[in-house]
Each structure stands twice: as C-alpha cells, then as structure tokens.
Amino acid sequence: MLVGLPSRAVARNFNMPDLRETVVFRWLAAGDRGDLDVFDDLLHPDAIVHAPAGLSTQSAEAEKQVWREALSAISDLHHDVQEAVVDGGLEMARVIVTGTMQTEFGGVAGSGRSFRIDQAVITHLRDGKVEEAWEIADIAALRQQVQGDQ
C-alpha cells in the first residue's frame, strides 16, 4: 500500500517513452516552431485545454489563436520537455518554459526580460489526439522574472 493513498491504490509501472514520440512533445514543439497546422493532427477539433492566466480554450482553433498570440509576444518561446510518463490514453510531462516577454501576454506585461518557469502538462488522449489537457505553470515566477519590482 502507498502511504496517503486509499488501500485500493497500487503502484504501477508506467511507460517512459522516447520524448519525441509523445503527443505532448510534438504539440509543444510544433507550437514553438509556429507550425500550428500540425495541431490538426494532434488535437481533436473540440479539444479542451485548461490553462492558467485566462488562456483556457475550448477548441483546436482557439488553441491555435492562443499560440499565435504567445509567439507574437514571446518570439523565442521554447518548451523543453524534461520527462514524460505515458499510461494508455494519458500523457504527463514536466516542462521548462523559456522566452523573452516582449509584449503583454496572459495578463503579464511585456518588459523585454527573459524568463524560465516550470510547467506540468497532463493530457487525455482519444485516438492518439488530445481530447482534454491541463497546463499547470508557475505564473507567480513568470510575473516576478518579467515584471520584477515594477
């Protein structure tokens, strides 16, 4: 039994795949490149993405628009997937996000300062595409690094 978990919980052997083969890696890499048409192969048209800072979306097209806005504000945006765990239709990734905030995005004012934050991405897949995802990012660290004492 695992401490702090119900008695029915058991440890599982999760698959640690080649990162480049995961949907989450391919999604973030395509976004960083601005290759948003690839999203059609990775996200269901009605995919729901829960994101911080008011950036949640209800469709692949809306998610593409968020990425357009992100890349406009942060032209050097980069998601470095550190590790991923895959269990059937579930992918989880630990990511380091870096960039330079040139203009406002997600309620954070642009200052020309660089940032480096931690992010976790949890995706539920159906037929090999994202059906629903949760992005958990350290927005407080982002604000501190980009806005400082402003």
N, C-alpha and C positions, 0 to 999 in steps of 0.2 A: 504494500500500500504506500502511496505517496503522501507525505506529510501535508496536511492542509487541504487535501482533496477528498471527496467522498470515497467511501470504500470501494465503489464500483469502478473508480478510475484506475487505469493501469498504464504503465509506461509503454510507449510504442516505439518501434524502430521506424523513424522517418527517413525518406529518401533524400539524400543530399545530391542533387543533380549537378551537371555542368551548368553553371550560372547562365551562360549564353543561350541555353536551350529553354529556359523558363519563360513563360509568358510575361511575367512581371519585368524581367530583364529586358526583353525585346520591346515591351511597351515604353519603358523609361528611356531606353537607348534611342528608339525612334523619335520620341518626343524631344530629347536633347538635340537630335540632328535636324529637327523641324520637319521630319518625314511623316507628317500627320496622316497621309493616306494609308500608311501601314496600320493605323488604328482600326481600319475596317476589317483587317484580318485578325485582330487581337481583342477587340471589344464587341460585344453584342450591340446592335443599334440602340437598345433600350437599357444599356449598362448604367448602373447607379454607382457613382463614386462619391463616397463620404470623405470630405476633406476639410481641414481647418481653414480659418480666416475667410469664411463665406465663399469658399471655392468649390463646394459640392456641386455635382452635375447629375442630370437625370437621363442623359443620352450620350452616345459616342460623339455626335456632332457638337454638343455643348462642351464635352471634354476637349475636343479639338480646339474650340474657341478659347478655353482657359489656357491651353498650351500656347496658342498664338499670343495671347496677352502676356504670358510668362516670358516667352522668348523675346518679346518686344521690350520688356522691362529689364530682362536679365539675359543678354545675348550670349553669355558664356555659361549658361545653366548646364550643370552636369550632375547626374545621379550615378554614384559609384556603388553598385550593389556589392556588399561585403560578403553576404551569405544568403542562401535561400533554403527553405525547407518545403518539400512537396509531399503532400499526402492525398492521393487521388485528385479530387477537384479543388484542392486547397493549396495555395502557394503563399508563403510568408517570406518576406525579405527584410533584411536590415540594410539600410542605405545611408550613405553620407552624401548630402546635397551641398554643392558649392556653386558660387557665382558672384557676380558683381551687380548690385541693385542700382541700376541707372535711373529708373523712373518708378513711380508708385506701382505696387502690385499687391493684391490681397490685403489692402489696408496698411501696408508698410511703405512709408515714404522712401523715394529714391534719394540716395546720397552719394553714389559713386563708390561706396565702400563694399568690400568683399565680405562674404560670409561662408561659414561652414557649419552645417547643422546635421543632427541625426534625424532619421526618419524610419518608420516602420510601415510597410505596405502589406496588407492582408487581402488576398483576392480569392473569391469563389469563382470557379470556372464551370462553364457548361459547354460541352462540345469543343473544348480547347480554347474558349474565349472567355474574357472577363464578363461575368454577369453582375457582380457586385464587388466593390473594393472599399477598403478603409485605409486612409492615409493618416498616419499619426506623426506629426512633425513638431519639433521644438521651436515653436513660434516666438516664445519669450527670448530664446537665444538669438534668433534671427533679428528681432527688434533691437536687442542690445548691441549686436555687432554692426547692424546697418545704421541705426539711429544714434547709438551711443547716448550722450548726455543732452541731445537736442530737446 
